[in-house]
């Protein structure tokens, strides 16, 4: 495991994060070795005799120096540029002519048909153009595999991070990430923009479900996801079951003040984190220290949001994409991050000044690669001009390019640039889905169970109500096949909660709107919750989003729970909803979060096939106005406290 270069002033000696790091180190345990070995593919070894950088026997550092020394400014700037695949679809030769370093699939940017083979063919097609470049530098292909390879139809879709945080099971998080890496790499992408190690401090944020929780110690422990994705050391990155990971969004994205977003269309997403250096280190920075120093994460994605120091008089908010102190002084120099920084989608356009100024500011702050979905040529032109004018030093360019090349060498892309499809048949396999099903079961949090209403008995006559009982799209949430996700049962395979219930109970009435007669039933099961959203689109106050229950959900609870003797309510949502008034009407209440494709896992705990063990990863508010409410607050009075969860069996 690589250690940071400069240990003398690293952040651990200056911030409480050191305690977190020590604690995190205790939870890092060996992972099951995989039998996978990278298969031979088309390689450049034929040239290795004349060009040392093509000799895989040499140390990566030596290969980087050799290759960098051969590159023109145009080739270097090209390596720092990432375009969305859609921008090169019409003319893939741009990949060669612009010497692009990377392509990505944004959420929902998928091949037609959306199959594993079509993905691999698509990525390999792009790669062939990269290998046609003068120095044959392969591209990195990135995707948001944030809860499985979510863009791919047929992939195993795990619970979103908020549910994985409820499991408190670091080994399971690592195993789920390993499966995600396997299913992703088998279809071509070698790089994922995951895991989000955001610390969600206000559930009115539309990305709260992408977080493992509100406690930085919990989020830090869950950075085992990095190990699941990358393996235990950079030597594993070349394997066909590993990918480069990205911890995001650095840092404080979940700690912004409600109402401070400056993008105009969001309210808290991309807002301002108003904090002191000490609190920032404790709450927002801690997971990154572990991700870098314990797990050797290969890339970091700075946040759209800004940081404003409360312990520095006159401090103004500075966007993370331009924050030299935090990108270079803290992350790279003090913490010792030697991977590369990838900007968020068009993030630099939210910086002050004209485009040239935005480019210059971010590069000089320490950004290494730029996600410029549809303006790669303009970015290349602007950065080249800034270097030629002396406003960006060549040493900064060489540092950025060296970091990027290091990842490509470690991934084995020069030896095996094309997709190794050995594991393509494991995608969505029963074995993978079984792990996801276990994750779903462990993520369920039992918050009330009067009269031992749960577990249910298979002989009971059940009345199930609520759209979210039988909607795969709603139970998977955002970042699933499309960016925002979508309701319905047609987009991808899986099992709904109702289907899971029906595999065990034989007498089940399903009435989505609770209009069917309730007489003659022993137990009512009402499934409430949210419909999918992603990012600031889900911010409370945007597009009607609220933490309050919908009128339909309230009506379903009222109708079913007043008519049937025993009433169980499940909440399928990305975040805590306001159930204060409804709770007394129920006998049992379960938070199901966003379980993903394996709804069976919910039925497993409902019927006692697995015990309830989940615990709240966030505090549960009594009202929307209680937010932000977090463990450790003064006058802490939530409906359910952080860490709460009843157990059964
Ligand atoms: C988005 C998100 C980021 C994601 C990127 C690429 O805007 O902020 O999490 O990785 O774009 O899809």
Boltz pocket constraint, residues with backbone or C-beta under 6 A from the ligand:
constraints:
  - pocket:
      binder: B
      contacts: [[A, 105], [A, 106], [A, 107], [A, 144], [A, 193], [A, 248], [A, 344], [A, 345], [A, 535]]
      max_distance: 6.0
